């Protein structure tokens, strides 16, 4: 590496360039960047948002315009091609050397690098030489981001120029053996390096194709909300986004196995004295013939009150037609339409065939909007028709307003519906627009084994209803129950696991998988028993599992945060629907603080003046903010219940705002002045809604800027430094001071390796707790 010693330019290509499968999602030690090193000049890595202190933009910087990742997985072998288009947005030419850090035990072959179609050779550098290169770059630019990669070897290529304003497309191809754990193949792609770019990535595309000689069962990403399509023994997983900043690496688990049902369990226990966390994935065999599918009953209850007039009633009618055209022969159905009165398509349930379908479509065409909203009568009419408990039954209930006719008391409406539901029918409530009583819908769903869905005013009703019905149209197993029997637990086995979410597993659908999280007290070998009804027959399946005594690293740390997200959602739901509880409020604050999951009721934790360790004071603040739950309609009531549902159903590990958004990606933000006000906020008609959206966006931006999740830790900005949420005031007194970029700083990173280096990648001072040792890493004196 004489180029560095002679002060020549050096750059490291910034794109997610390597699959690595053995370390935590948060670690980035198999990624590359563009780092322009100039003699006598410090050039920090580019960021899409200004660094603290509004530092001037570096003279040499770049933007990642497009990132395209294609991977083909066959058994445990991954063949990956990555194409990145980047632009030199600086005013000087960049001399670019590609450096590709390696995972510490990754097996890579066939690594090829092409720049605008020209192939460049690469040579492997040993770990010690790679570390000295990293250290020299960090010292020169005083940018700690590269510390995430110390302790690995790397590939290095020859230099190629990138003139100012020029665009280059770089393609990397390689193959690697993936790691297999607990029956699941673990595919991890380091996507987060793309956050080092001057502006958000304009276009991101990830496509992973899985091929197998056996049935592909569980396909699950804990980091991103992906689309999965299946064709026989082949599955395609895709992720697309525009104008996004990747904030976490892409991770995917999958397994293959013959049989009707497959269950896998992963566990994580950071401390042997505390309870552990587990994740259960269950997936059924797909592609059943119509003859094998359980027959179901569906009743659609549609609001036709005056407020539904215009576009809304048209979309609701199209949603009805979609459901009717998706039913199968042998299914039973009916339609209940209501305003101030209640009308049914037929007095009783109808067998679905072409004749009844055509008649029902005619009934739908004749619906028009007008009158009040008789919710109680409509639900009573629908649920009263359901008498066969051996069939899975679903009531799709749609409303856009408050109950204004008949019974209007929400408690009595819920009680009446629960009493009328004699067959454990699943009530799915669709709240359309901001005028609904969102707490009423949540209570109806909770009392009737279902869920509530919220459709914003600018969303298409037909699309939302059709998306949900596509998921539930083919129940494979109903009334599902899951039991853990831990070896050696004896009579205590029933209590070996606790706080499972979702609390009740009702149905398992074709092509869908169950994502269950929980806690466990006793470690060891366990047997998981899944029972349920299939076509009226009770069935039971047993699967082995291992609940670890202590996790060696943070590979599965995401399980703890995923559990925390769902637990917080359940706490908010309990406080909302049942009432105040001091213990629950304290638990809400403690979980939010520890895991960096900010809610509308704990967002004050992002305030620099709030003490993270003052649980009593923070619980009082949260209690005051929980008064908002008394708002049941309007934008605020709607948004609170929507956010709560997002936490309860979280399947990916979200960011600081609670994970209700696109997992692992941060959307491009509106332009903001230094005071934080959005520019160009509209006024006049709809100004209140626009202001509400602006306030929500500002709150999310503030949370993202004040909270960071790194590995298994959460950090909060306090003044000019970041503070580990586990550091109390007493522990802070024991902190050992270390100056950034000093010999002691690099010795610390080298001694602790990846476990510590990822926590040192802060631009500002950081106070952290590492296995009971407290460190205060402060910026170097200029």
Secondary structure, DSSP 8 states (H G I E B T S, - for coil): -HHHHTT-------S---B--SS-TT--TT-------BTTB------SS--TTT----SS-EEEEEEEEEEEEETTEEEEEEEEEEEE-SSS-EEEEEEEE--TT--EEEEEEEETTEEE-EEEE-HHHHHHHHHHHHHHHT-GGGGGGTT--EEEEEEEEE-TT-EEEEEEEEEEE-EEETTEEEEEE-GGGGG-SSS-EEEEEEEEEEE-SS-EEEEE-SSS--EEEEETTEEEEEEEEEEEEE-S-EEEEEEE--SSEEEEEEEE-S-TTS-EEEEEEEEE-----TTTS--EEEEEEEE-SGGGTTHHHHHHHHHHHHHHHH--TT-EEEEEEESSSEEESSSS-EE-SHHHHHHHHHHHHT----S---HHHHHHHHHTT---TTSEEEEEEEESS---SS---HHHHHHHHHHH--S--EEEEEEESTTS-HHHHHHHHHHTT-EEEEE-TTS-HHHHHHHHHHHHSSEEEEEEEEEEEETT-GGGGGGSEEEEESSS--EEETT-EEEEEEEESS-EEEEEEEEEEETTEEEEEEEEEEE-SS-SSSTTTHHHHHHHHHHHHHHHHHHHHT---HHHHHHHHHHHHHHT---TTTGGGGSTTS-TT-HHHHHHHHHHHGGGGG--SHHHHHHHHHHHHHHHT--S---TT-S-S-TTEEE----B-TT--BTT---STTHHHHHHHHHHHHHHHHHHHHEEEETTEEEEEETTEEEETT--HHHHTT-EEEETTSHHHHHHHHHHTHHHHGGG--SSEEEEEETTEEEEEE----
